[in-house]
Amino acid sequence: MEHTLVKGIINSLIFSGVGIFVLIVGYLLLEKMTPENTWKEIVNNKNVALAIVFGAFIIGISIIISAAIHG
């Protein structure tokens, strides 16, 4: 029983790490494709529309990663 529990915890940590890595890589790729530094635009210029778009992007990629992990 303990072996199964430990294996499940390790698998969860591995998949979580891979999911977070893929999310960060996706964000960095989108950041490279946009003409301006989006983080500065959101923070310094208080661009709410851009913040909403990036929030939707992060939620969308997170849903895709979650579905891939669950199978």
Steps between C-alpha positions, in 0.01 A plus 500: 500500500777746591684423178193595296451821698863606461491417127185710459651795684818482292299481176292800608812703574659405167189585298455826691860598430467415132171690481646812660804478271279476189291794622809716551642402161166583336494838669858577396423402140197728495711776655755462217225514234354827624665825389526657846591382847155400618589482869615864499189597306275335759684627808619847399224609262221315686373339177200305629407357159844346456487361854168333422638349179806359677286373787277318250810361329636363827165346595463345153847347501442376856179324393682335209783383727250370756312304234826354370601388848163341577492327163 
